[in-house]
C-alpha cells in the first residue's frame, strides 16, 4: 500500500477515533466520502516559527494535528531540539518516512534523529516511521 494512502487512512482513523460521541467503531462510519474531501482540503505545506526562524512542514493539517516529513526534511537540515519541540507541540501525530540506515560516519544525522525522537517522547506524541534500510 502506498505511504500516501496509509497517511490518509491513519489521519481519518485518528480523527474518527478521537471523537467523543463515537461509541462504536462501525465500519460504515469510517468510510465517508465527505471526510476524504475535507481531508484533502485540510492537507498542505505549512511552516512554524521557532526562535525567529521558519521550520517548513512539507505536508500537514493544523486542524487535525498531523504532519508528515521525509527524513531528509527533518534531519539533513540544521535543525535542533527547539525545532523538534515546536513540531511535537503543534502536531499530536508525526509521520517520518524514508529513514536511511545510518552509521557513525553520519553522527550528526544520528544525533538529530535521536533528538527528534526524544523531543516527541517528551511531549508524549505518537509517531509513525518508515525505514528503507537494508540489514
C-alpha positions, 0 to 999 in steps of 0.5 A: 500500500502506498505511504500516501494512502496509509497517511490518509487512512491513519489521519481519518482513523485518528480523527474518527477515533478521537471523537467523543460521541463515537461509541462504536467503531462501525465500519460504515462510519469510517468510510465517508466520502465527505471526510476524504474531501475535507481531508484533502482540503485540510492537507498542505505545506505549512511552516512554524516559527521557532526562535525567529526562524521558519521550520517548513512542514512539507505536508500537514493539517493544523486542524487535525494535528498531523504532519508528515516529513521525509527524513531528509526534511527533518534531519539533513537540515540544521535543525535542533531540539527547539525545532523538534519541540515546536513540531511535537507541540503543534502536531499530536501525530508525526509521520517520518518516512524514508529513514536511511540506515545510518552509521557513525560516519553520519553522527550528526544525522544520528544525533538529530534523529535521536533528538527528534525522537526524544523531543516527541517522547517528551511531549508524549506524541505518537509517531509513525516511521518508515525505514528503507534500510537494508540489514 
